[in-house]
Amino acid sequence: MIPQSSTATWRHEPPPQTVNGGEVPRKWNEAEAAQWLSSDTAAEMLDFPRRIAASIVSIDGNVSRILDIASGPGSFLKVFLEMFPDSVGIWHDASDTMRTAAEKELDSYASRISWVQGDMYNFAASALQPGLDVVLTSRATHHFTPQELAKFYAGIAPLLRSGGWIINLDHAYLGSPWDSLFRSARRELIPKKRSDDSAGHKHEKAAPEIADHIAALRNAGITEVQIAWQAYYTFLIVARKP
Ligand SMILES: C[S@@+](CC[C@H](N)C(=O)[O-])C[C@H]1O[C@@H](n2cnc3c(N)ncnc32)[C@H](O)[C@@H]1O
């Protein structure tokens, strides 16, 4: 059985001490989550890659069980629940604020959703059942170090059925000169809502590179990996378990 709720550490600010053998996790508070929700300007841009992901999976066959890790308001999960009307979805996130937002956003799919409040740095603790068809995540893994990214994908791989998909829509570090050039250009096209807006959370270090994602997936035994879409420094990676 999937637990309906479990405790989680929500990691975006340094805690008082190091844990997990030296990793320094980060933590948001709920006020920052609320600020992020009110300042998310990328919704229109990201609708397209979310639908690209669903279209690719739909060509491949039917889907019964979908997990969305760090789902937030549930926008990615919603696209898949709409595309696969016989599927059920697992919303996974650490935040009460996000759960409230997702319950509203996913209201018309409520009977098909399990709610799991858990920690993406240690989602083994959420005791999710294996045999998943699709694991989604978006705009969350850019907080990881390459080592945490490797641990994350290695933890997901056993949850997927053979032929199942892991799909990540996230930001990457592109190196010089592209990273700063693309960030400035994106701000021209998609301005922040407020001049003091830091999108509700801090980025203390550079995101992993796309190559880090590909390497970590391959190390987890997920060898069929492709970039399906990229705009500026945001990319959609689709990968299928052999
Ligand atoms: C930038 S939001 C992205 C939300 C959603 N995936 C999207 O793209 O619209 C990042 C999400 O990660 C969640 N999060 C942060 N730390 C987490 C943790 N340690 N475990 C699980 N979720 C976490 C936040 O609650 C938030 O919903």
The ligand as an SDF file (V2000), in Angstrom:
LIG
                    3D

 27 29  0  0  0  0  0  0  0  0999 V2000
   10.2460   24.7420   -8.1340 C   0  0  0  0  0  0  0  0  0  0  0  0
    8.9740   23.7350   -7.4200 S   0  0  0  0  0  0  0  0  0  0  0  0
    8.4730   22.7410   -8.8200 C   0  0  0  0  0  0  0  0  0  0  0  0
    7.1020   22.1710   -8.6850 C   0  0  0  0  0  0  0  0  0  0  0  0
    6.5900   21.3550   -9.8860 C   0  0  0  0  0  0  0  0  0  0  0  0
    7.3710   20.1530  -10.0680 N   0  0  0  0  0  0  0  0  0  0  0  0
    6.6000   22.2160  -11.1240 C   0  0  0  0  0  0  0  0  0  0  0  0
    7.5030   22.1020  -11.9560 O   0  0  0  0  0  0  0  0  0  0  0  0
    5.6770   23.0280  -11.2750 O   0  0  0  0  0  0  0  0  0  0  0  0
    9.9630   22.5890   -6.4780 C   0  0  0  0  0  0  0  0  0  0  0  0
    9.1590   21.5960   -5.6790 C   0  0  0  0  0  0  0  0  0  0  0  0
   10.0490   20.7650   -4.9480 O   0  0  0  0  0  0  0  0  0  0  0  0
    9.4550   20.4930   -3.7000 C   0  0  0  0  0  0  0  0  0  0  0  0
   10.5150   20.0760   -2.7680 N   0  0  0  0  0  0  0  0  0  0  0  0
   11.5250   20.8020   -2.2700 C   0  0  0  0  0  0  0  0  0  0  0  0
   12.3220   20.0630   -1.4730 N   0  0  0  0  0  0  0  0  0  0  0  0
   11.7840   18.8290   -1.4570 C   0  0  0  0  0  0  0  0  0  0  0  0
   12.1500   17.6260   -0.8140 C   0  0  0  0  0  0  0  0  0  0  0  0
   13.2220   17.5410   -0.0380 N   0  0  0  0  0  0  0  0  0  0  0  0
   11.3710   16.5410   -1.0360 N   0  0  0  0  0  0  0  0  0  0  0  0
   10.2640   16.6180   -1.8220 C   0  0  0  0  0  0  0  0  0  0  0  0
    9.8730   17.7320   -2.4560 N   0  0  0  0  0  0  0  0  0  0  0  0
   10.6250   18.8290   -2.2730 C   0  0  0  0  0  0  0  0  0  0  0  0
    8.7780   21.7860   -3.3170 C   0  0  0  0  0  0  0  0  0  0  0  0
    7.7730   21.6030   -2.3600 O   0  0  0  0  0  0  0  0  0  0  0  0
    8.2370   22.2310   -4.6540 C   0  0  0  0  0  0  0  0  0  0  0  0
    6.9340   21.7530   -4.8500 O   0  0  0  0  0  0  0  0  0  0  0  0
  1  2  1  0
  2  3  1  0
  2 10  1  0
  3  4  1  0
  4  5  1  0
  5  6  1  0
  5  7  1  0
  7  8  2  0
  7  9  1  0
 10 11  1  0
 11 12  1  0
 11 26  1  0
 12 13  1  0
 13 14  1  0
 13 24  1  0
 14 15  1  0
 14 23  1  0
 15 16  2  0
 16 17  1  0
 17 18  1  0
 17 23  2  0
 18 19  1  0
 18 20  2  0
 20 21  1  0
 21 22  2  0
 22 23  1  0
 24 25  1  0
 24 26  1  0
 26 27  1  0
M  CHG  2   2   1   9  -1
M  END
$$$$
